[in-house]
Amino acid sequence: MQTLDTETFSTVAAAVCLTAIAIPLLVQSIYDRSRRYGGYQKRNILYSPENSELRILVTAHRPEDTMAAINLLEAYSPMKETPLAIYALHLMELVGRAHPLLINHQLGQKATSSSASRSLPITKLFDQLEFQYSGHVVVQSFTAISLNKFMHEDICSLAFEKLVSLIVLPFHRKWNAQGKVVFDNNTWRNMNRQVLQMAPCSVGVLVDRRKIQQQPQQFGGQPQVAPYRVAIVFLGGDDDREALAYAKRMAKSPHVFLTVVRFFAYGDDDSGDGSWDAMLDAEVLKDLRLAFAQTGNLRFREERVEDGPELALRVRSLEEAYDLIIVGRRHGGDSRMLAGLTEWVEFPELGPVGDILASADINRPVSVLVVQQQLHLKIK
């Protein structure tokens, strides 16, 4: 047996160490994990047939998250023209178990008594929603038990398998009525950011500041539904068009009153800059006007701003008048409108406008849905 001298051994050992370090880094730089969820089908709301069933994956860590999501879905007012297929996913941290689990409650799969008791309130809430909108809402409930660092994989895999168009994620921070932060979970924030990067479909982050449900009122013994006021902040771009597509479906309910607030920079005309993006913006806005020309529950506003600080003031003024504000995460249009905002964004996962509306100094009960259109689409 031939022995190695000290110099040769040191060289071999160094080469092995360098290889062990370099190969994982090289693989990580080359392999894009999000590509596994890429597909040839557009899985978003904008390109879904308007009267088709909308498939939504709703995630929840706690019953409070479930209530916020259900109130949002009730505001959607599911009916024959706007049916919903809801995949409810309860996320639980893996503790003291060797293997993660994905439990399909429709198949009667069993979980531990502890996990079953924690999931029961959430599944019951969604069962009640299905019963309330019988024939217009179909619910399938799941529980994912895994390590926090892998929860985004469970979400994206289920969304990919079920062909959903939208994932709804709860924002990681909660406030009380005075605007004080009462809950903040950075682990959940990291999960949301990973889902936004890897999702096979569109994603909505729900910033819940109140129960945004339609409150029944009695007039002459007949139940009435209070008007539900929704605003869209529209600057242009893929995400704003996706947000508009979701709001358009909501506005089919006679109880939803939708206001589209379109912002321009001073000096721009209504037709935009002539780019392909601007033409798409104009087309979806024109289509929306035509769709609701006779209903009376759609209103357009156009406002011009000088820069980011002025845009922030105008957006903040909306919180008084609406129950829900829907915004895109990323924006097209004139970059002057966002000048001075991007440098101060606290939550990049919400984008500059969503970040304004999630500010801790807002103590109004308006909730916010921040929408990102599907990112990963393979080209044939």
C-alpha positions in Angstrom: 0.0 0.0 0.0 1.4 3.3 -1.1 1.5 6.1 1.5 1.2 9.8 0.8 3.8 12.2 1.9 2.7 15.2 4.0 2.7 17.7 1.1 0.6 15.5 -1.1 -1.9 14.7 1.7 -2.3 18.4 2.4 -3.0 19.1 -1.3 -5.6 16.4 -1.5 -7.3 17.4 1.7 -7.4 21.0 0.6 -8.9 20.0 -2.8 -11.6 17.9 -1.1 -12.5 20.8 1.2 -12.7 23.3 -1.6 -14.8 20.9 -3.7 -17.2 20.3 -0.8 -17.6 24.1 -0.4 -17.7 25.0 -4.1 -20.2 22.4 -5.4 -23.2 23.3 -3.2 -22.6 27.0 -3.9 -22.4 26.2 -7.7 -25.6 24.1 -7.6 -27.4 26.7 -5.6 -26.5 29.4 -8.1 -27.5 27.4 -11.1 -30.6 25.6 -9.8 -33.7 27.8 -9.5 -36.1 25.9 -7.2 -39.0 28.0 -8.3 -38.7 26.4 -11.8 -40.3 23.2 -10.6 -43.6 25.1 -10.2 -43.3 26.7 -13.7 -45.9 25.6 -16.2 -47.3 26.3 -19.6 -50.6 27.5 -18.3 -51.5 31.0 -17.2 -52.7 30.5 -13.6 -53.9 34.0 -12.7 -57.2 35.8 -12.5 -56.8 38.2 -15.4 -56.6 35.4 -18.0 -59.2 33.2 -16.5 -62.6 33.1 -18.2 -64.8 35.5 -16.3 -67.7 33.2 -15.4 -65.4 30.2 -14.7 -64.8 28.8 -11.3 -62.1 30.7 -9.5 -59.7 28.5 -7.5 -58.2 30.0 -4.4 -55.7 28.5 -1.9 -56.3 30.1 1.5 -53.5 29.6 4.1 -53.9 30.1 7.8 -51.8 29.7 10.9 -54.5 30.6 13.4 -58.3 30.9 13.5 -57.9 34.7 13.3 -56.3 34.3 9.9 -59.2 32.1 8.8 -61.7 34.7 9.9 -60.0 37.4 8.0 -59.8 35.3 4.8 -63.4 34.1 5.1 -64.6 37.7 5.5 -62.7 38.6 2.3 -64.3 35.7 0.5 -67.8 36.7 1.7 -67.2 40.2 0.4 -66.5 38.4 -3.0 -70.2 37.3 -2.7 -69.9 33.9 -4.4 -72.9 33.2 -6.7 -73.8 31.4 -9.9 -71.8 33.9 -12.0 -68.8 33.9 -9.7 -68.3 30.4 -8.1 -65.4 29.6 -5.9 -63.3 26.5 -5.3 -61.4 27.0 -2.0 -58.5 24.9 -0.8 -58.0 25.7 2.9 -54.5 24.9 4.2 -53.9 25.0 7.9 -50.1 25.5 8.5 -48.7 23.9 11.7 -45.1 23.8 12.8 -43.5 20.3 13.0 -42.6 19.5 16.6 -41.3 16.2 17.9 -42.1 14.3 14.7 -39.7 12.6 12.3 -41.6 13.3 9.1 -43.8 16.1 7.8 -47.4 15.4 7.0 -50.0 16.8 4.5 -53.4 15.8 5.7 -56.4 15.7 3.4 -59.4 16.0 5.6 -61.8 14.9 2.7 -60.1 11.5 2.6 -60.5 11.0 6.3 -56.8 10.9 6.9 -55.9 10.8 10.6 -53.6 13.2 12.5 -52.5 13.2 16.1 -55.1 14.3 18.6 -53.2 17.5 19.2 -53.0 18.6 15.6 -56.6 17.5 15.0 -57.9 19.6 17.8 -56.0 22.6 16.5 -57.2 22.2 13.0 -60.8 21.6 13.9 -61.8 25.2 14.5 -60.3 26.2 11.1 -62.0 23.4 9.1 -65.3 24.1 10.8 -65.2 27.8 9.7 -64.6 26.8 6.1 -67.3 24.1 6.3 -69.8 26.8 7.5 -68.8 29.0 4.5 -69.5 26.1 2.1 -72.8 25.5 3.7 -73.7 29.2 3.6 -73.0 29.4 -0.1 -74.1 25.9 -1.0 -73.8 25.3 -4.7 -71.5 28.3 -5.3 -68.6 27.4 -3.0 -66.7 24.1 -2.8 -64.2 23.7 0.0 -61.4 21.1 0.5 -59.5 21.4 3.7 -55.9 20.3 4.4 -53.4 20.5 7.2 -49.7 20.8 6.6 -47.4 19.8 9.5 -43.8 20.7 8.6 -40.8 22.7 9.6 -41.2 26.5 9.2 -38.4 26.7 6.7 -40.3 24.2 4.4 -43.9 25.6 4.7 -43.6 27.6 1.5 -42.9 24.3 -0.3 -46.2 22.8 1.0 -48.1 25.9 -0.1 -46.6 26.0 -3.6 -46.9 22.2 -4.2 -50.6 22.2 -3.3 -51.3 25.3 -5.4 -49.5 23.6 -8.3 -51.4 20.4 -7.9 -54.8 22.0 -7.6 -54.3 24.4 -10.5 -55.3 27.4 -8.3 -55.2 31.0 -9.7 -54.6 32.8 -6.4 -52.9 32.0 -3.1 -54.0 34.2 -0.1 -51.4 34.6 2.6 -52.0 36.3 6.0 -49.7 39.3 6.7 -47.3 38.5 9.5 -48.2 41.6 11.6 -51.4 42.4 13.5 -52.7 45.7 15.1 -55.2 46.6 17.7 -57.9 49.3 17.3 -55.5 52.0 18.3 -52.9 51.0 15.6 -50.5 49.4 18.1 -48.7 46.3 16.9 -49.9 43.3 19.0 -48.4 40.5 17.0 -45.3 40.2 14.7 -43.9 36.9 13.5 -40.7 37.2 11.4 -40.8 33.4 10.5 -44.2 33.9 8.8 -42.9 36.9 7.0 -40.0 34.9 5.6 -42.4 32.2 4.5 -44.6 34.8 2.7 -41.5 36.2 0.9 -40.5 32.7 -0.3 -44.0 32.0 -1.6 -44.0 35.3 -3.5 -40.7 34.2 -5.2 -41.8 30.6 -6.0 -45.5 30.5 -6.4 -46.9 28.9 -9.6 -49.8 31.3 -9.7 -50.8 34.8 -8.5 -50.5 35.6 -4.8 -52.4 38.0 -2.5 -51.1 39.1 0.9 -54.0 40.1 3.2 -53.3 42.9 5.7 -56.2 42.5 8.1 -57.3 45.4 10.2 -60.9 44.5 10.8 -63.5 41.9 10.1 -64.3 43.0 6.5 -67.6 41.1 6.3 -70.9 42.4 5.0 -73.0 43.1 8.1 -76.6 42.0 7.7 -79.2 44.7 8.5 -82.9 44.5 9.0 -85.3 46.8 7.2 -89.0 45.9 7.4 -88.2 42.4 8.5 -86.2 41.6 5.3 -82.4 41.0 5.6 -80.3 43.5 3.8 -76.6 43.6 3.1 -74.6 46.7 3.9 -72.8 48.3 0.9 -69.2 47.1 0.8 -66.7 49.8 -0.5 -63.7 48.7 -2.4 -60.9 50.9 -3.9 -58.3 50.0 -6.4 -55.0 52.0 -6.5 -54.0 51.7 -10.2 -50.6 52.9 -11.4 -50.3 50.4 -14.2 -48.4 47.1 -14.7 -49.0 43.4 -14.4 -49.8 43.4 -10.7 -52.2 46.3 -10.9 -54.1 44.6 -13.8 -54.3 41.4 -11.8 -55.7 43.4 -8.8 -58.2 44.9 -11.1 -59.3 41.5 -12.4 -60.0 40.3 -8.9 -61.9 43.5 -8.0 -63.9 43.1 -11.2 -65.2 39.7 -10.1 -66.1 41.2 -6.7 -68.0 44.0 -8.3 -70.4 41.6 -9.9 -72.1 41.6 -6.5 -74.7 44.3 -6.3 -73.6 45.1 -2.7 -70.0 45.9 -3.7 -69.2 49.4 -4.8 -65.9 49.7 -6.6 -63.8 52.8 -7.1 -60.8 52.7 -9.4 -58.3 55.5 -8.5 -55.9 55.9 -11.4 -52.8 58.0 -10.8 -50.8 59.9 -13.4 -47.6 61.9 -13.1 -47.9 65.6 -14.0 -47.3 66.0 -17.7 -48.6 62.6 -18.7 -51.7 62.2 -20.8 -54.4 59.6 -20.2 -53.1 57.3 -23.0 -49.8 56.7 -21.1 -46.4 56.6 -22.7 -47.3 54.5 -25.7 -45.6 51.3 -24.5 -47.1 47.9 -24.7 -47.7 48.0 -20.9 -49.6 51.2 -21.2 -51.8 49.8 -24.0 -52.6 46.8 -21.8 -53.5 49.1 -19.0 -55.8 51.1 -21.2 -57.5 47.9 -22.6 -58.3 46.4 -19.2 -59.7 49.7 -17.9 -61.8 50.1 -21.0 -63.1 46.6 -20.6 -64.0 47.3 -17.0 -66.0 50.5 -17.9 -67.9 48.6 -20.6 -68.7 45.7 -18.2 -70.3 47.9 -15.6 -71.6 50.7 -17.7 -75.2 50.0 -16.7 -74.8 48.8 -13.1 -74.0 52.0 -11.2 -71.6 50.4 -8.7 -68.4 51.4 -10.5 -66.7 54.8 -10.2 -63.5 56.1 -11.8 -61.2 58.7 -10.4 -58.1 60.1 -12.0 -55.5 62.0 -10.0 -52.2 63.5 -10.9 -49.2 63.6 -8.5 -45.8 65.2 -8.6 -43.7 62.5 -6.8 -43.7 59.7 -4.3 -44.5 61.8 -1.2 -47.6 63.3 -2.8 -48.7 59.8 -4.0 -48.4 58.6 -0.4 -50.6 61.4 0.9 -53.3 60.7 -1.7 -53.2 57.0 -1.0 -53.4 57.5 2.7 -56.5 59.7 2.2 -58.4 56.6 0.9 -58.3 54.8 4.3 -61.2 56.9 5.6 -63.7 56.1 2.8 -63.3 52.3 2.1 -63.6 48.9 3.7 -61.0 47.3 1.5 -58.2 48.6 -0.7 -56.6 46.4 -3.3 -53.2 47.2 -4.8 -50.6 45.6 -6.9 -47.3 44.7 -5.4 -45.2 46.0 -8.3 -46.2 49.0 -10.5 -45.6 50.2 -14.1 -46.3 53.7 -15.2 -44.2 56.7 -14.7 -41.4 56.1 -12.2 -41.7 59.7 -11.0 -44.8 58.7 -9.1 -42.7 56.4 -6.9 -39.7 58.6 -6.5 -38.7 58.9 -2.9 -40.9 56.0 -1.7 -38.8 52.9 -2.5 -36.0 54.0 -0.3 -38.2 53.9 2.8 -40.1 50.7 2.2 -40.3 48.6 5.4 -42.0 45.6 3.8 -40.7 45.0 0.3 -43.1 42.0 0.0 -46.0 44.5 -0.1 -44.4 46.9 -2.6 -44.3 50.7 -2.1 -48.0 51.4 -2.1 -48.9 48.4 0.0 -46.2 49.4 2.4 -47.8 52.8 2.9 -51.2 51.2 3.8 -49.5 48.7 6.2 -47.9 51.5 8.1 -48.1 51.2 11.9 -49.4 54.8 12.3 -52.7 53.9 10.4 -55.4 53.1 13.0 -58.3 53.0 10.6 -60.2 49.7 10.1 -59.4 49.4 6.4 -57.9 46.2 5.2 -55.5 45.8 2.3 -55.0 43.0 -0.3 -51.7 43.2 -2.1 -51.7 41.2 -5.3 -48.8 39.8 -7.3 -49.5 38.3 -10.7 -48.1 34.9 -11.6 -44.3 35.1 -12.1 -43.2 31.7 -13.4 -44.5 30.8 -16.8 -42.6 28.5 -19.2 -42.6 29.6 -22.8 -43.3 26.8 -25.3 
